[in-house]
């Protein structure tokens, strides 16, 4: 009977460990997805900044032409 109780506890610990592993895996997947989204936003921000600089340069060039 003691052996069965120990086996039951071990099985319960294995199940708990598996649930913990699944939770960590899920968290890591979510974190990777968020990191990808941040990277995409950083790329868009960089592109918009470069576009804004080009427009300002073009505007300044046009302004000087009409002075």
Z-matrix of the N, CA and C atoms (Angstrom, degrees):
N
C 1 1.446
C 2 1.533 1 111.33
N 3 1.333 2 117.48 1 -36.84
C 4 1.458 3 121.19 2 178.85
C 5 1.518 4 109.95 3 -65.25
N 6 1.316 5 116.63 4 -39.46
C 7 1.454 6 121.08 5 179.37
C 8 1.517 7 110.54 6 -62.35
N 9 1.307 8 118.22 7 -41.17
C 10 1.460 9 121.89 8 178.77
C 11 1.518 10 111.06 9 -64.78
N 12 1.324 11 117.49 10 -38.55
C 13 1.469 12 121.13 11 178.44
C 14 1.516 13 109.62 12 -64.48
N 15 1.336 14 117.18 13 -43.02
C 16 1.465 15 120.93 14 178.58
C 17 1.520 16 110.70 15 -65.28
N 18 1.324 17 116.73 16 -41.69
C 19 1.457 18 120.43 17 178.83
C 20 1.526 19 110.32 18 -63.15
N 21 1.309 20 115.76 19 -38.88
C 22 1.461 21 120.65 20 178.91
C 23 1.531 22 110.51 21 -64.75
N 24 1.318 23 116.56 22 -42.65
C 25 1.468 24 120.86 23 178.48
C 26 1.532 25 110.96 24 -64.40
N 27 1.334 26 116.03 25 -41.47
C 28 1.468 27 120.45 26 178.78
C 29 1.521 28 110.14 27 -63.56
N 30 1.317 29 116.60 28 -44.07
C 31 1.463 30 120.28 29 178.44
C 32 1.532 31 110.59 30 -61.77
N 33 1.306 32 116.70 31 -42.68
C 34 1.468 33 121.04 32 178.44
C 35 1.530 34 110.57 33 -62.80
N 36 1.328 35 116.86 34 -40.20
C 37 1.468 36 120.76 35 178.41
C 38 1.523 37 110.46 36 -65.75
N 39 1.329 38 117.85 37 -38.86
C 40 1.454 39 121.66 38 178.30
C 41 1.532 40 110.88 39 -63.51
N 42 1.330 41 115.82 40 -42.45
C 43 1.463 42 120.46 41 178.57
C 44 1.528 43 110.03 42 -63.68
N 45 1.306 44 116.37 43 -44.55
C 46 1.468 45 120.80 44 179.07
C 47 1.519 46 110.67 45 -62.83
N 48 1.328 47 116.73 46 -41.52
C 49 1.459 48 121.05 47 178.64
C 50 1.522 49 110.67 48 -63.20
N 51 1.327 50 118.08 49 -42.31
C 52 1.461 51 122.56 50 179.05
C 53 1.532 52 109.74 51 -63.25
N 54 1.326 53 117.48 52 -41.78
C 55 1.466 54 120.95 53 178.33
C 56 1.529 55 110.22 54 -62.94
N 57 1.313 56 116.29 55 -39.84
C 58 1.464 57 120.82 56 177.88
C 59 1.527 58 110.90 57 -65.14
N 60 1.327 59 116.44 58 -42.78
C 61 1.467 60 119.88 59 177.24
C 62 1.530 61 110.95 60 -60.77
N 63 1.318 62 116.74 61 -42.33
C 64 1.460 63 120.51 62 179.25
C 65 1.529 64 111.34 63 -63.59
N 66 1.323 65 116.40 64 -40.12
C 67 1.460 66 120.45 65 179.04
C 68 1.530 67 110.94 66 -64.91
N 69 1.330 68 116.58 67 -41.46
C 70 1.467 69 120.66 68 179.06
C 71 1.531 70 110.01 69 -65.91
N 72 1.324 71 117.08 70 -42.75
C 73 1.464 72 120.99 71 178.29
C 74 1.519 73 110.69 72 -61.10
N 75 1.312 74 116.77 73 -44.26
C 76 1.463 75 121.34 74 179.03
C 77 1.525 76 110.49 75 -62.39
N 78 1.325 77 117.03 76 -43.31
C 79 1.456 78 121.53 77 178.70
C 80 1.527 79 110.49 78 -62.04
N 81 1.327 80 116.79 79 -44.21
C 82 1.468 81 120.70 80 179.53
C 83 1.525 82 111.37 81 -62.64
N 84 1.323 83 116.86 82 -40.83
C 85 1.457 84 120.46 83 178.19
C 86 1.529 85 111.08 84 -63.21
N 87 1.318 86 115.94 85 -42.18
C 88 1.464 87 120.15 86 177.93
C 89 1.524 88 110.48 87 -63.86
N 90 1.308 89 116.60 88 -41.76
C 91 1.461 90 121.37 89 179.61
C 92 1.526 91 110.76 90 -63.24
N 93 1.320 92 117.57 91 -42.84
C 94 1.463 93 121.05 92 178.12
C 95 1.524 94 110.81 93 -62.05
N 96 1.332 95 116.68 94 -41.00
C 97 1.461 96 120.98 95 179.16
C 98 1.537 97 110.17 96 -63.23
N 99 1.303 98 116.39 97 -43.68
C 100 1.467 99 120.95 98 179.17
C 101 1.526 100 110.31 99 -63.81
N 102 1.332 101 117.20 100 -41.90
C 103 1.465 102 120.42 101 178.34
C 104 1.528 103 110.98 102 -61.60
N 105 1.339 104 117.00 103 -38.82
C 106 1.466 105 120.60 104 177.58
C 107 1.527 106 110.53 105 -64.03
N 108 1.325 107 116.57 106 -42.47
C 109 1.464 108 120.57 107 179.10
C 110 1.525 109 110.90 108 -63.50
N 111 1.325 110 117.08 109 -41.12
C 112 1.463 111 121.05 110 178.63
C 113 1.522 112 109.87 111 -62.95
N 114 1.315 113 116.69 112 -43.48
C 115 1.458 114 120.87 113 179.42
C 116 1.525 115 111.13 114 -61.12
N 117 1.331 116 116.89 115 -43.16
C 118 1.460 117 120.88 116 177.83
C 119 1.525 118 111.11 117 -61.70
N 120 1.320 119 116.65 118 -42.54
C 121 1.469 120 120.64 119 178.81
C 122 1.525 121 111.40 120 -65.11
N 123 1.327 122 116.45 121 -38.74
C 124 1.461 123 120.03 122 177.29
C 125 1.523 124 110.67 123 -63.64
N 126 1.333 125 116.68 124 -41.18
C 127 1.468 126 120.85 125 177.66
C 128 1.525 127 110.79 126 -62.26
N 129 1.333 128 117.02 127 -44.34
C 130 1.468 129 120.91 128 179.02
C 131 1.529 130 110.83 129 -63.38
N 132 1.324 131 115.98 130 -41.77
C 133 1.460 132 120.14 131 179.19
C 134 1.519 133 110.59 132 -61.63
N 135 1.315 134 116.52 133 -43.23
C 136 1.461 135 121.13 134 179.23
C 137 1.526 136 110.35 135 -62.67
N 138 1.321 137 116.51 136 -43.63
C 139 1.465 138 120.49 137 179.43
C 140 1.521 139 111.21 138 -63.08
N 141 1.334 140 116.25 139 -43.36
C 142 1.461 141 119.72 140 179.51
C 143 1.524 142 111.50 141 -65.79
N 144 1.310 143 116.97 142 -37.14
C 145 1.461 144 120.76 143 177.92
C 146 1.518 145 110.65 144 -64.03
N 147 1.323 146 116.77 145 -43.93
C 148 1.466 147 120.55 146 178.49
C 149 1.521 148 110.79 147 -64.54
N 150 1.322 149 116.76 148 -41.05
C 151 1.462 150 121.17 149 178.40
C 152 1.529 151 110.52 150 -63.56
N 153 1.317 152 116.48 151 -42.22
C 154 1.460 153 121.35 152 179.01
C 155 1.529 154 110.88 153 -62.56
N 156 1.320 155 116.91 154 -42.17
C 157 1.470 156 120.40 155 178.44
C 158 1.519 157 110.71 156 -63.39
N 159 1.332 158 116.55 157 -40.90
C 160 1.467 159 120.41 158 -179.95
C 161 1.523 160 110.44 159 -65.36
N 162 1.321 161 117.14 160 -40.39
C 163 1.465 162 120.55 161 179.00
C 164 1.519 163 111.09 162 -66.06
N 165 1.313 164 117.17 163 -41.43
C 166 1.466 165 120.42 164 178.20
C 167 1.525 166 110.56 165 -63.10
N 168 1.322 167 115.97 166 -42.04
C 169 1.461 168 120.32 167 178.99
C 170 1.529 169 110.02 168 -62.60
N 171 1.327 170 116.03 169 -43.86
C 172 1.465 171 120.43 170 179.04
C 173 1.526 172 110.46 171 -64.40
N 174 1.320 173 117.60 172 -41.84
C 175 1.460 174 122.04 173 179.26
C 176 1.530 175 110.31 174 -62.12
N 177 1.340 176 115.71 175 -45.50
C 178 1.471 177 119.59 176 179.13
C 179 1.523 178 110.83 177 -63.30
N 180 1.305 179 116.97 178 -38.27
C 181 1.451 180 121.11 179 177.81
C 182 1.521 181 111.37 180 -63.50
N 183 1.329 182 116.14 181 -43.03
C 184 1.467 183 120.70 182 178.33
C 185 1.518 184 111.34 183 -67.87
N 186 1.318 185 116.64 184 -37.63
C 187 1.458 186 120.77 185 179.63
C 188 1.519 187 111.20 186 -62.62
N 189 1.316 188 116.47 187 -40.81
C 190 1.456 189 121.04 188 179.99
C 191 1.518 190 111.07 189 -68.40
N 192 1.317 191 116.69 190 -32.00
C 193 1.461 192 121.24 191 -179.37
C 194 1.527 193 110.08 192 -66.60
N 195 1.296 194 119.24 193 -35.35
C 196 1.448 195 122.34 194 -175.48
C 197 1.531 196 113.44 195 -93.12
N 198 1.302 197 116.72 196 3.38
C 199 1.475 198 119.08 197 178.59
C 200 1.472 199 112.14 198 -84.57
